[in-house]
Amino acid sequence: MNVDPFIEAEKIAGHNAKRTCELLKVSRTAYHARRNGLPGRRAVRDAELTEQITAVHQRSRGTCGAPRVHVVLQREGAGCGRRRVARLVWQA
């Protein structure tokens, strides 16, 4: 659920963004990061892994699926879970 529009509306109405974030149980850091358009750590790491997955897939001439790609990434030292790799393979 995206609460950013609600927080913005509260700010326009003259309420404190800090208090609004506390009431909605949203960290102010995350709110301001989303507001500034910065990608999160997960998105950045996913982009890096997607590049590595694409490289592994191309090296195998398109024959490696998610389980094999996961094994290759583990051997190369890219620590990530098999489900994450499967999700990124499917998205790529």
N, CA, C and O atoms as a GROMACS GRO file, in nm:
protein
  368
    1MET      N    1   0.084  -0.117   0.000
    1MET     CA    2   0.000   0.000   0.000
    1MET      C    3   0.089   0.124   0.000
    1MET      O    4   0.181   0.135   0.081
    2ASN      N    5   0.062   0.215  -0.089
    2ASN     CA    6   0.140   0.336  -0.100
    2ASN      C    7   0.072   0.447  -0.020
    2ASN      O    8  -0.039   0.489  -0.052
    3VAL      N    9   0.138   0.493   0.084
    3VAL     CA   10   0.082   0.596   0.171
    3VAL      C   11   0.137   0.734   0.139
    3VAL      O   12   0.102   0.832   0.205
    4ASP      N   13   0.223   0.743   0.039
    4ASP     CA   14   0.286   0.871   0.007
    4ASP      C   15   0.186   0.981  -0.026
    4ASP      O   16   0.202   1.093   0.022
    5PRO      N   17   0.083   0.955  -0.107
    5PRO     CA   18  -0.013   1.063  -0.134
    5PRO      C   19  -0.082   1.113  -0.008
    5PRO      O   20  -0.110   1.233   0.005
    6PHE      N   21  -0.110   1.023   0.084
    6PHE     CA   22  -0.174   1.064   0.209
    6PHE      C   23  -0.081   1.152   0.291
    6PHE      O   24  -0.123   1.253   0.347
    7ILE      N   25   0.046   1.114   0.298
    7ILE     CA   26   0.144   1.195   0.373
    7ILE      C   27   0.159   1.332   0.309
    7ILE      O   28   0.166   1.433   0.378
    8GLU      N   29   0.164   1.336   0.176
    8GLU     CA   30   0.173   1.464   0.106
    8GLU      C   31   0.051   1.551   0.135
    8GLU      O   32   0.065   1.672   0.158
    9ALA      N   33  -0.067   1.491   0.135
    9ALA     CA   34  -0.189   1.567   0.163
    9ALA      C   35  -0.187   1.622   0.305
    9ALA      O   36  -0.230   1.734   0.329
   10GLU      N   37  -0.137   1.544   0.398
   10GLU     CA   38  -0.126   1.590   0.536
   10GLU      C   39  -0.027   1.705   0.549
   10GLU      O   40  -0.049   1.799   0.625
   11LYS      N   41   0.083   1.698   0.473
   11LYS     CA   42   0.180   1.807   0.475
   11LYS      C   43   0.120   1.935   0.421
   11LYS      O   44   0.142   2.043   0.475
   12ILE      N   45   0.042   1.923   0.313
   12ILE     CA   46  -0.023   2.040   0.254
   12ILE      C   47  -0.123   2.100   0.352
   12ILE      O   48  -0.139   2.222   0.359
   13ALA      N   49  -0.189   2.014   0.428
   13ALA     CA   50  -0.287   2.060   0.527
   13ALA      C   51  -0.219   2.121   0.650
   13ALA      O   52  -0.288   2.172   0.739
   14GLY      N   53  -0.087   2.117   0.654
   14GLY     CA   54  -0.015   2.181   0.764
   14GLY      C   55   0.024   2.087   0.876
   14GLY      O   56   0.070   2.133   0.981
   15HIS      N   57   0.006   1.958   0.857
   15HIS     CA   58   0.044   1.863   0.961
   15HIS      C   59   0.189   1.822   0.945
   15HIS      O   60   0.250   1.840   0.840
   16ASN      N   61   0.242   1.768   1.051
   16ASN     CA   62   0.382   1.729   1.056
   16ASN      C   63   0.402   1.594   0.986
   16ASN      O   64   0.333   1.497   1.017
   17ALA      N   65   0.496   1.588   0.892
   17ALA     CA   66   0.523   1.463   0.820
   17ALA      C   67   0.581   1.358   0.914
   17ALA      O   68   0.555   1.239   0.898
   18LYS      N   69   0.660   1.402   1.011
   18LYS     CA   70   0.719   1.307   1.106
   18LYS      C   71   0.610   1.233   1.182
   18LYS      O   72   0.614   1.110   1.194
   19ARG      N   73   0.515   1.307   1.234
   19ARG     CA   74   0.407   1.247   1.311
   19ARG      C   75   0.319   1.158   1.223
   19ARG      O   76   0.276   1.051   1.265
   20THR      N   77   0.293   1.202   1.101
   20THR     CA   78   0.212   1.122   1.009
   20THR      C   79   0.281   0.990   0.978
   20THR      O   80   0.216   0.885   0.975
   21CYS      N   81   0.411   0.995   0.955
   21CYS     CA   82   0.486   0.871   0.929
   21CYS      C   83   0.482   0.778   1.049
   21CYS      O   84   0.470   0.657   1.034
   22GLU      N   85   0.492   0.835   1.168
   22GLU     CA   86   0.486   0.753   1.289
   22GLU      C   87   0.349   0.685   1.302
   22GLU      O   88   0.342   0.566   1.334
   23LEU      N   89   0.243   0.760   1.277
   23LEU     CA   90   0.109   0.704   1.288
   23LEU      C   91   0.084   0.594   1.185
   23LEU      O   92   0.015   0.496   1.212
   24LEU      N   93   0.141   0.611   1.066
   24LEU     CA   94   0.122   0.512   0.960
   24LEU      C   95   0.226   0.400   0.964
   24LEU      O   96   0.223   0.307   0.884
   25LYS      N   97   0.319   0.411   1.060
   25LYS     CA   98   0.426   0.313   1.077
   25LYS      C   99   0.510   0.299   0.950
   25LYS      O  100   0.538   0.189   0.903
   26VAL      N  101   0.549   0.415   0.898
   26VAL     CA  102   0.635   0.423   0.780
   26VAL      C  103   0.759   0.499   0.822
   26VAL      O  104   0.750   0.603   0.887
   27SER      N  105   0.876   0.448   0.785
   27SER     CA  106   0.997   0.520   0.822
   27SER      C  107   1.009   0.647   0.738
   27SER      O  108   0.979   0.647   0.618
   28ARG      N  109   1.053   0.753   0.802
   28ARG     CA  110   1.070   0.879   0.729
   28ARG      C  111   1.177   0.867   0.622
   28ARG      O  112   1.167   0.929   0.516
   29THR      N  113   1.278   0.787   0.649
   29THR     CA  114   1.385   0.768   0.552
   29THR      C  115   1.332   0.706   0.423
   29THR      O  116   1.363   0.752   0.314
   30ALA      N  117   1.251   0.603   0.438
   30ALA     CA  118   1.193   0.538   0.319
   30ALA      C  119   1.099   0.632   0.246
   30ALA      O  120   1.097   0.636   0.123
   31TYR      N  121   1.021   0.708   0.321
   31TYR     CA  122   0.928   0.802   0.259
   31TYR      C  123   1.004   0.905   0.176
   31TYR      O  124   0.968   0.931   0.061
   32HIS      N  125   1.108   0.964   0.233
   32HIS     CA  126   1.184   1.066   0.161
   32HIS      C  127   1.262   1.006   0.044
   32HIS      O  128   1.278   1.071  -0.059
   33ALA      N  129   1.310   0.884   0.059
   33ALA     CA  130   1.382   0.819  -0.052
   33ALA      C  131   1.287   0.795  -0.169
   33ALA      O  132   1.323   0.820  -0.284
   34ARG      N  133   1.165   0.748  -0.141
   34ARG     CA  134   1.068   0.728  -0.248
   34ARG      C  135   1.027   0.860  -0.311
   34ARG      O  136   1.006   0.870  -0.432
   35ARG      N  137   1.016   0.961  -0.228
   35ARG     CA  138   0.976   1.093  -0.275
   35ARG      C  139   1.082   1.151  -0.369
   35ARG      O  140   1.049   1.219  -0.466
   36ASN      N  141   1.209   1.125  -0.339
   36ASN     CA  142   1.318   1.175  -0.422
   36ASN      C  143   1.344   1.087  -0.544
   36ASN      O  144   1.425   1.123  -0.629
   37GLY      N  145   1.277   0.974  -0.552
   37GLY     CA  146   1.290   0.887  -0.668
   37GLY      C  147   1.412   0.798  -0.668
   37GLY      O  148   1.451   0.746  -0.773
   38LEU      N  149   1.474   0.779  -0.554
   38LEU     CA  150   1.591   0.693  -0.547
   38LEU      C  151   1.548   0.547  -0.540
   38LEU      O  152   1.455   0.513  -0.466
   39PRO      N  153   1.615   0.459  -0.615
   39PRO     CA  154   1.580   0.317  -0.606
   39PRO      C  155   1.627   0.259  -0.473
   39PRO      O  156   1.726   0.304  -0.416
   40GLY      N  157   1.556   0.161  -0.426
   40GLY     CA  158   1.591   0.096  -0.301
   40GLY      C  159   1.708  -0.001  -0.319
   40GLY      O  160   1.751  -0.028  -0.430
   41ARG      N  161   1.757  -0.051  -0.206
   41ARG     CA  162   1.869  -0.145  -0.211
   41ARG      C  163   1.833  -0.271  -0.288
   41ARG      O  164   1.915  -0.324  -0.364
   42ARG      N  165   1.711  -0.318  -0.269
   42ARG     CA  166   1.670  -0.441  -0.337
   42ARG      C  167   1.667  -0.420  -0.488
   42ARG      O  168   1.711  -0.506  -0.564
   43ALA      N  169   1.616  -0.306  -0.532
   43ALA     CA  170   1.609  -0.279  -0.676
   43ALA      C  171   1.748  -0.269  -0.737
   43ALA      O  172   1.772  -0.316  -0.848
   44VAL      N  173   1.840  -0.207  -0.664
   44VAL     CA  174   1.977  -0.194  -0.713
   44VAL      C  175   2.042  -0.332  -0.723
   44VAL      O  176   2.106  -0.365  -0.823
   45ARG      N  177   2.025  -0.412  -0.618
   45ARG     CA  178   2.084  -0.548  -0.618
   45ARG      C  179   2.019  -0.635  -0.725
   45ARG      O  180   2.087  -0.715  -0.789
   46ASP      N  181   1.889  -0.622  -0.744
   46ASP     CA  182   1.821  -0.698  -0.848
   46ASP      C  183   1.876  -0.663  -0.986
   46ASP      O  184   1.892  -0.752  -1.071
   47ALA      N  185   1.905  -0.537  -1.009
   47ALA     CA  186   1.961  -0.496  -1.138
   47ALA      C  187   2.099  -0.558  -1.160
   47ALA      O  188   2.131  -0.603  -1.269
   48GLU      N  189   2.180  -0.560  -1.054
   48GLU     CA  190   2.313  -0.621  -1.064
   48GLU      C  191   2.301  -0.771  -1.092
   48GLU      O  192   2.370  -0.825  -1.178
   49LEU      N  193   2.212  -0.837  -1.018
   49LEU     CA  194   2.194  -0.980  -1.037
   49LEU      C  195   2.138  -1.012  -1.176
   49LEU      O  196   2.175  -1.113  -1.236
   50THR      N  197   2.050  -0.927  -1.226
   50THR     CA  198   1.993  -0.950  -1.358
   50THR      C  199   2.102  -0.946  -1.465
   50THR      O  200   2.100  -1.025  -1.559
   51GLU      N  201   2.198  -0.856  -1.450
   51GLU     CA  202   2.310  -0.851  -1.544
   51GLU      C  203   2.391  -0.980  -1.537
   51GLU      O  204   2.428  -1.036  -1.640
   52GLN      N  205   2.417  -1.028  -1.415
   52GLN     CA  206   2.493  -1.152  -1.399
   52GLN      C  207   2.415  -1.271  -1.454
   52GLN      O  208   2.472  -1.359  -1.518
   53ILE      N  209   2.285  -1.273  -1.429
   53ILE     CA  210   2.200  -1.382  -1.478
   53ILE      C  211   2.200  -1.384  -1.630
   53ILE      O  212   2.208  -1.490  -1.691
   54THR      N  213   2.189  -1.268  -1.690
   54THR     CA  214   2.189  -1.259  -1.836
   54THR      C  215   2.321  -1.310  -1.893
   54THR      O  216   2.323  -1.379  -1.994
   55ALA      N  217   2.431  -1.274  -1.828
   55ALA     CA  218   2.562  -1.320  -1.874
   55ALA      C  219   2.574  -1.472  -1.864
   55ALA      O  220   2.623  -1.536  -1.957
   56VAL      N  221   2.531  -1.529  -1.752
   56VAL     CA  222   2.536  -1.674  -1.734
   56VAL      C  223   2.449  -1.743  -1.838
   56VAL      O  224   2.488  -1.844  -1.897
   57HIS      N  225   2.332  -1.689  -1.861
   57HIS     CA  226   2.238  -1.748  -1.957
   57HIS      C  227   2.295  -1.743  -2.099
   57HIS      O  228   2.280  -1.839  -2.175
   58GLN      N  229   2.361  -1.633  -2.134
   58GLN     CA  230   2.421  -1.622  -2.266
   58GLN      C  231   2.540  -1.716  -2.282
   58GLN      O  232   2.559  -1.775  -2.388
   59ARG      N  233   2.619  -1.730  -2.175
   59ARG     CA  234   2.734  -1.822  -2.182
   59ARG      C  235   2.689  -1.966  -2.204
   59ARG      O  236   2.760  -2.044  -2.267
   60SER      N  237   2.572  -1.999  -2.152
   60SER     CA  238   2.522  -2.136  -2.168
   60SER      C  239   2.442  -2.151  -2.298
   60SER      O  240   2.381  -2.256  -2.322
   61ARG      N  241   2.443  -2.048  -2.380
   61ARG     CA  242   2.368  -2.046  -2.506
   61ARG      C  243   2.219  -2.071  -2.484
   61ARG      O  244   2.152  -2.135  -2.565
   62GLY      N  245   2.170  -2.017  -2.374
   62GLY     CA  246   2.026  -2.023  -2.347
   62GLY      C  247   1.976  -2.155  -2.291
   62GLY      O  248   1.855  -2.177  -2.287
   63THR      N  249   2.067  -2.243  -2.248
   63THR     CA  250   2.023  -2.374  -2.199
   63THR      C  251   2.007  -2.379  -2.048
   63THR      O  252   1.944  -2.472  -1.996
   64CYS      N  253   2.061  -2.283  -1.976
   64CYS     CA  254   2.052  -2.284  -1.829
   64CYS      C  255   1.920  -2.226  -1.783
   64CYS      O  256   1.879  -2.118  -1.827
   65GLY      N  257   1.855  -2.298  -1.696
   65GLY     CA  258   1.736  -2.246  -1.631
   65GLY      C  259   1.773  -2.187  -1.496
   65GLY      O  260   1.890  -2.175  -1.463
   66ALA      N  261   1.673  -2.152  -1.419
   66ALA     CA  262   1.696  -2.088  -1.290
   66ALA      C  263   1.779  -2.173  -1.194
   66ALA      O  264   1.868  -2.118  -1.128
   67PRO      N  265   1.755  -2.304  -1.181
   67PRO     CA  266   1.836  -2.382  -1.086
   67PRO      C  267   1.985  -2.382  -1.121
   67PRO      O  268   2.070  -2.365  -1.033
   68ARG      N  269   2.016  -2.400  -1.248
   68ARG     CA  270   2.157  -2.400  -1.288
   68ARG      C  271   2.218  -2.261  -1.275
   68ARG      O  272   2.333  -2.247  -1.232
   69VAL      N  273   2.143  -2.161  -1.311
   69VAL     CA  274   2.193  -2.024  -1.298
   69VAL      C  275   2.224  -1.995  -1.152
   69VAL      O  276   2.325  -1.932  -1.121
   70HIS      N  277   2.139  -2.041  -1.063
   70HIS     CA  278   2.160  -2.021  -0.920
   70HIS      C  279   2.290  -2.086  -0.875
   70HIS      O  280   2.368  -2.027  -0.801
   71VAL      N  281   2.315  -2.209  -0.920
   71VAL     CA  282   2.438  -2.280  -0.884
   71VAL      C  283   2.560  -2.204  -0.935
   71VAL      O  284   2.658  -2.188  -0.863
   72VAL      N  285   2.554  -2.158  -1.059
   72VAL     CA  286   2.667  -2.084  -1.117
   72VAL      C  287   2.692  -1.955  -1.039
   72VAL      O  288   2.806  -1.922  -1.010
   73LEU      N  289   2.586  -1.884  -1.006
   73LEU     CA  290   2.601  -1.760  -0.930
   73LEU      C  291   2.661  -1.787  -0.792
   73LEU      O  292   2.743  -1.709  -0.743
   74GLN      N  293   2.621  -1.896  -0.729
   74GLN     CA  294   2.678  -1.932  -0.599
   74GLN      C  295   2.827  -1.959  -0.611
   74GLN      O  296   2.906  -1.917  -0.526
   75ARG      N  297   2.865  -2.029  -0.717
   75ARG     CA  298   3.008  -2.058  -0.739
   75ARG      C  299   3.088  -1.932  -0.766
   75ARG      O  300   3.205  -1.922  -0.730
   76GLU      N  301   3.024  -1.834  -0.830
   76GLU     CA  302   3.092  -1.708  -0.861
   76GLU      C  303   3.093  -1.614  -0.742
   76GLU      O  304   3.156  -1.508  -0.747
   77GLY      N  305   3.024  -1.651  -0.635
   77GLY     CA  306   3.028  -1.570  -0.514
   77GLY      C  307   2.915  -1.469  -0.499
   77GLY      O  308   2.918  -1.386  -0.409
   78ALA      N  309   2.817  -1.476  -0.587
   78ALA     CA  310   2.703  -1.384  -0.576
   78ALA      C  311   2.601  -1.448  -0.482
   78ALA      O  312   2.522  -1.532  -0.524
   79GLY      N  313   2.602  -1.407  -0.359
   79GLY     CA  314   2.511  -1.465  -0.261
   79GLY      C  315   2.368  -1.419  -0.282
   79GLY      O  316   2.336  -1.302  -0.266
   80CYS      N  317   2.282  -1.513  -0.319
   80CYS     CA  318   2.141  -1.482  -0.336
   80CYS      C  319   2.063  -1.613  -0.329
   80CYS      O  320   2.119  -1.721  -0.349
   81GLY      N  321   1.937  -1.602  -0.302
   81GLY     CA  322   1.852  -1.720  -0.288
   81GLY      C  323   1.802  -1.772  -0.421
   81GLY      O  324   1.799  -1.700  -0.521
   82ARG      N  325   1.763  -1.898  -0.421
   82ARG     CA  326   1.719  -1.961  -0.546
   82ARG      C  327   1.586  -1.903  -0.594
   82ARG      O  328   1.563  -1.893  -0.714
   83ARG      N  329   1.501  -1.864  -0.501
   83ARG     CA  330   1.373  -1.805  -0.543
   83ARG      C  331   1.392  -1.667  -0.603
   83ARG      O  332   1.321  -1.628  -0.695
   84ARG      N  333   1.486  -1.594  -0.550
   84ARG     CA  334   1.516  -1.462  -0.606
   84ARG      C  335   1.570  -1.478  -0.748
   84ARG      O  336   1.531  -1.404  -0.838
   85VAL      N  337   1.660  -1.575  -0.765
   85VAL     CA  338   1.714  -1.601  -0.899
   85VAL      C  339   1.602  -1.643  -0.993
   85VAL      O  340   1.596  -1.597  -1.107
   86ALA      N  341   1.513  -1.729  -0.946
   86ALA     CA  342   1.402  -1.774  -1.030
   86ALA      C  343   1.314  -1.656  -1.071
   86ALA      O  344   1.272  -1.647  -1.187
   87ARG      N  345   1.286  -1.567  -0.977
   87ARG     CA  346   1.205  -1.449  -1.009
   87ARG      C  347   1.273  -1.361  -1.112
   87ARG      O  348   1.210  -1.314  -1.206
   88LEU      N  349   1.403  -1.340  -1.095
   88LEU     CA  350   1.476  -1.254  -1.188
   88LEU      C  351   1.493  -1.319  -1.325
   88LEU      O  352   1.490  -1.250  -1.427
   89VAL      N  353   1.512  -1.451  -1.328
   89VAL     CA  354   1.521  -1.521  -1.456
   89VAL      C  355   1.388  -1.507  -1.530
   89VAL      O  356   1.386  -1.482  -1.650
   90TRP      N  357   1.280  -1.522  -1.458
   90TRP     CA  358   1.148  -1.513  -1.519
   90TRP      C  359   1.121  -1.372  -1.570
   90TRP      O  360   1.059  -1.355  -1.675
   91GLN      N  361   1.168  -1.270  -1.497
   91GLN     CA  362   1.146  -1.131  -1.537
   91GLN      C  363   1.237  -1.088  -1.651
   91GLN      O  364   1.200  -1.002  -1.731
   92ALA      N  365   1.355  -1.148  -1.658
   92ALA     CA  366   1.454  -1.105  -1.759
   92ALA      C  367   1.422  -1.150  -1.898
   92ALA      O  368   1.496  -1.121  -1.991
   0.00000   0.00000   0.00000
